[in-house]
Amino acid sequence: EAAVEPIIKVLHDSDDNVRRSAAYALGELGDARAVEPLIKALQDIRTTVITTAIQALGQLGDARAIPALKQLIEERTRRPGHGLVVAEIAQRAIEAIEHAQGENHPPEKPFNQG
């Protein structure tokens, strides 16, 4: 998967649409090298980039993302507006990761479904 490294670099692009597209592509590629860069993308200033990074982490199913997702849930549940939506998406990602790791029950909703 030679495409992974250049896409990871694009996560730092100045255009938030480019960053969002990069996060989406990394989730689709399914390469574990994307986990740490996607965790860093959870700190992006744009909610669309954050939610796409969360979804990508859920798709990757790597347990390394769980602590960062739990921290994001704690931070976002204290914020009005989009905070609760981000927290809900993060919770679904955790459920998807746990399911991929063979823990707990399958998520109530398939992860890539709204």
N, C-alpha and C positions, 0 to 999 in steps of 0.2 A: 504494500500500500504506500507507494511513493508519494501519493497526493496528500497524505496526512500532515507532514511537516509544513508545506507551504500554506495549507489551510489554517493550521495553528497560528502561523505568523499573522494571518489576516484578521485574527481575533483582536488585534491591536489597531486596526484601520481607523481612520478618523470618521468614517461614515458608519453610522449605527446600522444601516440596512446591510452593509457589507459584513459587519460583525455578526449580525443576526443570521445571515445566510451561512457564514462560516460555522457558527455553532450548530445550525441545522445539519449541514453537510457532515460535520464530525460525528454527530449522532447516527447518521445514516451509514457512515463508513464502518462504525463499530470497532474502531481500533483503540486499545487501552491506553495508547500514548496520549490520547485526547483528554483523559480524565482530569489530570492536574490543571491543564490550561482552561478547561471548562469550569473547574472549581473557581479559578481566578476570575473568570467571566461573570461569576455570580455577584461580583462587586461593581459591575458596569453601571454607568449612570442612567442607562435606558432600560425601562421595564421590559420592553420587547426582547432585548438581548438577554436579559436575566431569565425570562420565562423560557426562551428557546434553549438556553444553556441548561436549565433545569430539565427540560424535556429530553435533551440529548443525553444528559447524565442518567436519566431513567432508562433510556434505550440501551445505554452501554452496560447497565446492570452491575457496576463495579462498586463494592462496598466502601471503597475509599471516599466516596462522595457523601456518605450518610452523615458524618459529623458536620460538614459544611452546610448541608441541606437542613439539618436540625437547627443549626445556629441561625440560618436564614429565616426559618419559621419563627423562632423566638423574636428576632428583630422585627419581622414584618407584621406579626400579630399585634404589635404595639402601635402600628401606624394606621391612620385612616386611609380610605380610598383603595388604591391598588394593592396595598400591603396584604390584605386578607386573601386576595386572589392569588398573589405570588405564594403565600403560605400554603394555600390549598394545592396548588400545582406542585410545590415542593413535597408535600405530604404524599401525593400520588406517586411522585418519583421515588420516594423512599420505599413505598409499598411495592413498586415495580422492581426495585433493586433487591429487596428482601425476597421477593418471589423468585427472581433470577438466581439468588443465592440458595434457594431451597428452604427459606424460612417462612413461617406464618402461612397464611392463606393467599390465594391469588387476589390481586387488587379487584375492588368492586367494579371498576370500569377499566376496560383495556386502556393502557397508558396513553396511546396516541389518539384516543377519542376524547372529544371535548366534554 
